Amino acid sequence: MKKLTLLLGAALLTSGVALAQCNQDTYKQYHAEAEASRKKAASVGGEWWMATLPNPMKDAEAAAKAGNYEEACKLVIMVRDWGELGYAQAMSQKDAGPRF
């Protein structure tokens, strides 16, 4: 749990820094990172439901298409962080289960 809390704190810190530098190129980079992170979490059953419902990736793509890269980056960074946290959670709890 402590490890997950530290990861969440680090994710929040890096998210704030990234938004100050967001443009079309950084959006594309963050979008690719978010997709990879989401797929990594899904590969171990750790994808958080917030990453798919409603669908922040589609919202980010719409924001980028409208030229609102700050909002687009905010959304894809959020999905990237959720993917990393979901993966970490799944791996830290892979041996969890009932003990009889």
N, C-alpha and C positions, 0 to 999 in steps of 0.2 A: 504494500500500500504506500509506503514511504517513497519507493521508486516511482510509482505512478504519479504521486503528488509532485515530485521534483520534475518529472517530464511535463506535466501540465503547466507548472510555473514557467519552465523554459519555453514552452510553446507560446504562452501568452506574451512573454517578453519579445521573442523573435517576431511575432505577428505584428506588434506595434511598430517595430523598426522597419519592417518590410513595407508597410503602407506608405511611409514617407517617400519611398523611392519607386513607386509603381508607375509603369508606363506599358506600352504595348509589348515591348520585349520582355520585361520582367513578368508581365502577366502570363505570357506563353511559357516561360520557365516554370512559374509557380503552378500553372495548370498541369504541365507534364509531371511535376513532382506530386501533385495531389492525386492524379490518376494512378501513379505508381504506388503511392502510399495506400490508397484505398484498395487496390488490388492485392497488395501485400497483406493487409489486414484480412481481407476476404479469404485469402488462401489458407488461413489458419482458423477461420470461423470467428474472427475478431472485429468484423466491420460493424461499426456503430450504426444504429438505425438512423441517426440524424444525418449521416452522410448520404442517405438515399431518399429520405422523406423530409420535406416535400421534394426537392432536388436542387441543392445549392450549386451543383455544377452547371445545370441548365440556366439557373439564374445568373451565374457568373458569366456564362457565354453571352447571355442577352445584355448584360451590363457592358461587357467589352465591346459588343457590336454597336452599342449606343455611345461608345467612347468614354464611359465611366469606368476607367481602369482602377481607380481607388476602390470602388465597391467590388469590382470583379476580383481584384487581388485579395480583398478581405475575405471573400467567400471561398476562393480556392485555397488560401492559406488555412482557413478554418478546416476544410476537408482534409488537407494534407496533415494537419495536426491531429485531427480525429483518427486518421488512418494510423499514424504512428502510435498514438495512445491506445487504440484498439488492438493493434498488434502486440504492444507491450503487455497489455492486460491479458490477452489470450495466452501469451507465452508464460506469463507469471502464474497463471491459473490452470495450466494444462494438466497438472496432476491433481487438481482439486476434484473432490467427489465425496460421496458418503463413505465413511469408515465404519465398518461393522465389526 
